[in-house]
């Protein structure tokens, strides 16, 4: 039996988790009946980007000036990853 090991970057893990949640149909009953409230995190930003087709960037930072959006656009869909 062949065995393979691979390593994912943090952002790649977030996108993988988002894909798994959508593929599991976990959200189907909730999406069909109304609204879902998502608690902000970088993984949830990936999930909401996949659901809406628009980067939501809801993984903000809390500072002394209030809540700020994330400075870098780390939420690039997997089909646009530059792995070179």
N, CA and C of each residue as an Amber inpcrd file, in Angstrom:
protein
   252
   0.8460000  -1.1730000   0.0000000   0.0000000   0.0000000   0.0000000
   0.8970000   1.2430000   0.0000000   0.6110000   2.1720000  -0.8890000
   1.3750000   3.4140000  -0.9730000   0.8600000   4.4030000   0.0680000
   1.7670000   5.1370000   0.6520000   1.4160000   6.1370000   1.6610000
   1.9770000   7.4790000   1.2000000   1.1850000   8.5100000   1.3260000
   1.6250000   9.8600000   0.9660000   1.4160000  10.7880000   2.1520000
   2.3110000  11.7200000   2.2980000   2.1720000  12.7330000   3.3360000
   2.3280000  14.0910000   2.6700000   1.4970000  15.0290000   3.0580000
   1.6170000  16.3670000   2.5000000   1.3430000  17.3830000   3.5940000
   1.7820000  18.5820000   3.3540000   1.6370000  19.6570000   4.3290000
   0.8380000  20.7910000   3.6950000  -0.0990000  21.3170000   4.4550000
  -0.8970000  22.4500000   3.9880000  -0.5220000  23.6900000   4.7790000
  -0.5540000  24.8180000   4.1130000  -0.3870000  26.0980000   4.7970000
  -1.6720000  26.4060000   5.5620000  -1.6020000  27.3320000   6.4950000
  -2.7690000  27.6940000   7.2900000  -3.9630000  28.0970000   6.4510000
  -3.7330000  28.9180000   5.4440000  -4.8230000  29.3820000   4.5840000
  -5.4070000  28.2210000   3.7860000  -4.5550000  27.3110000   3.3510000
  -5.0400000  26.1480000   2.6070000  -5.9280000  25.2710000   3.5010000
  -5.5670000  25.1480000   4.7550000  -6.3970000  24.3920000   5.7110000
  -7.7620000  25.0370000   5.8650000  -7.7950000  26.3540000   5.9210000
  -9.0670000  27.0620000   6.0710000  -9.9810000  26.7970000   4.8850000
  -9.4200000  26.8480000   3.6730000 -10.2160000  26.5810000   2.4810000
 -10.6650000  25.1280000   2.4390000  -9.8020000  24.2070000   2.8580000
 -10.1630000  22.7910000   2.8850000 -11.3240000  22.5440000   3.8450000
 -11.2670000  23.1490000   5.0210000 -12.3580000  23.0100000   5.9980000
 -13.6520000  23.5760000   5.4180000 -13.5720000  24.7380000   4.7740000
 -14.7610000  25.3490000   4.1770000 -15.3640000  24.4330000   3.1140000
 -14.5120000  23.8430000   2.2680000 -15.0060000  22.9000000   1.2530000
 -15.6960000  21.7100000   1.9100000 -15.0960000  21.1770000   2.9620000
 -15.6740000  20.0110000   3.6470000 -17.0360000  20.3360000   4.2570000
 -17.1610000  21.5100000   4.8490000 -18.4450000  21.9070000   5.4430000
 -19.5120000  22.0080000   4.3500000 -19.1720000  22.6190000   3.2240000
 -20.1480000  22.7420000   2.1430000 -20.4760000  21.3960000   1.5140000
 -19.4760000  20.5350000   1.3510000 -19.7120000  19.2130000   0.7680000
 -20.5260000  18.3140000   1.6820000 -20.5050000  18.5910000   2.9860000
 -21.2210000  17.7410000   3.9390000 -22.7210000  18.0030000   3.9670000
 -23.1890000  19.0490000   3.3320000 -24.6060000  19.4400000   3.3550000
 -25.0870000  19.8040000   4.7520000 -24.1650000  20.1020000   5.6420000
 -24.4950000  20.4820000   7.0110000 -25.3700000  21.7380000   7.0590000
 -25.1300000  22.6710000   6.1510000 -25.8430000  23.9480000   6.1800000
 -27.1350000  23.9620000   5.3660000 -27.3770000  22.9170000   4.5830000
 -28.5230000  22.9130000   3.6630000 -29.8520000  23.2190000   4.3550000
 -30.1910000  22.5500000   5.4710000 -31.4930000  22.8520000   6.0780000
 -31.6030000  24.2870000   6.5830000 -30.4930000  24.8370000   7.0020000
 -30.5110000  26.2050000   7.5390000 -30.5560000  27.2390000   6.4230000
 -29.8350000  26.9910000   5.3530000 -29.8540000  27.9230000   4.2230000
 -31.2150000  27.9480000   3.5470000 -31.8980000  26.8130000   3.5290000
 -33.1980000  26.7570000   2.8620000 -34.3130000  27.3820000   3.6970000
 -34.0950000  27.5480000   5.0090000 -35.1440000  28.0780000   5.8820000
 -34.9280000  29.5160000   6.3410000 -33.8240000  30.1210000   5.9660000
 -33.6440000  31.4930000   6.4310000 -32.2080000  31.9210000   6.4950000
 -31.8870000  32.6270000   7.5510000 -30.5820000  33.2430000   7.6900000
 -29.6980000  32.4630000   8.6550000 -28.3840000  32.6070000   8.4610000
 -27.4120000  32.0070000   9.3670000 -26.5190000  33.1280000   9.8780000
 -26.2700000  33.1360000  11.1520000 -25.3560000  34.0960000  11.7470000
 -23.9970000  33.4190000  11.8920000 -22.9820000  33.9510000  11.2320000
 -21.6390000  33.3990000  11.2950000 -20.7930000  34.2090000  12.2630000
 -20.0980000  33.5310000  13.1550000 -19.1500000  34.1900000  14.0520000
 -17.8370000  34.3430000  13.2920000 -17.2830000  35.5180000  13.2940000
 -16.1120000  35.8240000  12.4880000 -14.8770000  35.0130000  12.8340000
 -14.2490000  34.4810000  11.8210000 -12.9440000  33.8360000  11.9050000
 -12.4260000  33.7220000  10.4830000 -11.1730000  33.4330000  10.3380000
 -10.6240000  33.3390000   8.9860000 -11.2110000  32.1480000   8.2230000
 -11.4700000  31.0400000   8.9090000 -12.0870000  29.8920000   8.2480000
 -13.5250000  30.2120000   7.8500000 -14.2440000  30.9080000   8.7110000
 -15.6170000  31.3090000   8.3880000 -15.6180000  32.2900000   7.2170000
 -14.6020000  33.1340000   7.1120000 -14.4990000  34.0330000   5.9600000
 -14.3710000  33.2390000   4.6690000 -13.6060000  32.1650000   4.6880000
 -13.4910000  31.3070000   3.5100000 -14.8410000  30.6750000   3.1820000
 -15.5340000  30.1920000   4.1920000 -16.8340000  29.5650000   3.9970000
 -17.8500000  30.5610000   3.4270000 -17.9230000  31.7470000   3.9980000
 -18.8910000  32.7310000   3.5030000 -18.5220000  33.2290000   2.1090000
 -17.2300000  33.2630000   1.7880000 -16.8060000  33.6210000   0.4360000
 -17.3000000  32.5800000  -0.5520000 -17.1900000  31.3090000  -0.1750000
 -17.6710000  30.2410000  -1.0600000 -19.1910000  30.2730000  -1.1970000
 -19.8970000  30.5870000  -0.1260000 -21.3600000  30.6410000  -0.1650000
 -21.8730000  31.8210000  -0.9790000 -21.2310000  32.9700000  -0.8180000
 -21.7460000  34.1900000  -1.4340000 -21.0930000  34.5310000  -2.7650000
 -19.8900000  34.0000000  -3.0010000 -19.1530000  34.3620000  -4.2070000
 -18.4290000  35.6940000  -4.0800000 -18.4950000  36.3020000  -2.9090000
 -17.8570000  37.5920000  -2.6450000 -17.0440000  37.4840000  -1.3600000
 -15.7910000  37.9570000  -1.3810000 -15.0080000  37.9230000  -0.1340000
 -15.6850000  38.7590000   0.9470000 -16.0190000  38.1210000   2.0780000
 -16.7130000  38.8190000   3.1560000 -15.7420000  39.4680000   4.1370000
 -14.5680000  38.8860000   4.2950000 -13.5340000  39.3950000   5.1980000
 -14.1050000  39.7050000   6.5820000 -14.7500000  38.7230000   7.1890000
 -15.3650000  38.9420000   8.4960000 -14.4520000  38.5380000   9.6480000
 -13.1910000  38.2930000   9.3390000 -12.2650000  37.8820000  10.4000000
 -11.4890000  39.0910000  10.9030000 -12.1940000  40.1040000  11.3200000
 -11.5760000  41.3510000  11.7250000 -10.7260000  41.2640000  12.9800000
  -9.9760000  42.3140000  13.2050000  -9.1300000  42.4270000  14.3890000
  -9.7510000  43.4580000  15.3200000  -9.5640000  43.2610000  16.6000000
 -10.0530000  44.2310000  17.5770000  -8.8620000  45.0580000  18.0340000
  -8.9950000  46.3740000  17.9250000  -7.9220000  47.2790000  18.3310000
  -8.4910000  48.3340000  19.2720000  -7.6270000  49.2130000  19.7480000
  -8.1050000  50.2900000  20.6200000  -9.0350000  51.2440000  19.8700000
  -8.9930000  51.2030000  18.5210000  -9.8570000  52.0560000  17.7020000
 -11.1330000  51.3410000  17.2540000 -11.3590000  50.1420000  17.7670000
 -12.5520000  49.3870000  17.3890000 -12.1950000  48.1840000  16.5370000
 -13.1880000  47.6420000  15.8440000 -13.0030000  46.4560000  15.0160000
 -12.5280000  46.8880000  13.6310000 -11.4710000  46.2500000  13.1580000
 -10.8970000  46.5650000  11.8500000 -10.9200000  45.3270000  10.9760000
 -11.0060000  45.5260000   9.6580000 -10.9410000  44.3730000   8.7560000
  -9.4980000  43.9130000   8.6370000  -9.3360000  42.6980000   8.1520000
  -8.0030000  42.1510000   8.0060000  -7.2510000  42.9330000   6.9340000
  -5.9960000  43.2500000   7.1620000  -5.2300000  44.0970000   6.2450000
  -4.8390000  43.3990000   4.9500000  -4.5200000  42.1380000   5.0190000
  -4.0700000  41.4020000   3.8450000  -5.1940000  40.5660000   3.2760000
  -5.2050000  40.4020000   1.9730000  -6.2230000  39.5740000   1.3350000
  -5.7250000  38.1390000   1.2650000  -5.8550000  37.4020000   2.3810000
  -5.3860000  36.0240000   2.4110000  -6.4460000  35.0700000   1.9030000
  -7.6350000  35.5680000   1.6090000  -8.7360000  34.7010000   1.2210000
  -8.8310000  34.6150000  -0.2970000  -7.8310000  33.9830000  -0.8740000
  -7.7960000  33.7790000  -2.3130000  -8.3120000  32.3660000  -2.5760000
  -9.3090000  32.2220000  -3.4370000  -9.8490000  30.8850000  -3.6930000
  -8.7620000  29.9220000  -4.1750000  -8.9010000  28.6460000  -3.8440000
  -7.8700000  27.6600000  -4.1770000  -7.5100000  27.6080000  -5.6570000
  -8.4770000  27.8630000  -6.5410000  -8.1510000  27.7850000  -7.9680000
  -7.2600000  28.9450000  -8.4270000  -7.0280000  29.9260000  -7.5440000
  -6.1560000  31.0540000  -7.8740000  -4.8440000  31.0290000  -7.0880000
  -4.5590000  29.9280000  -6.3790000  -3.3180000  29.8260000  -5.6020000
  -2.1260000  29.7850000  -6.5320000  -1.0850000  30.5060000  -6.1840000
   0.1740000  30.4490000  -6.9180000   1.0990000  29.5280000  -6.1340000
   1.2150000  28.2960000  -6.5940000   2.0060000  27.2960000  -5.8680000
   3.3990000  27.1280000  -6.4570000   3.8090000  28.0650000  -7.3060000
   5.1470000  27.9470000  -7.9100000   6.2350000  28.3690000  -6.9470000
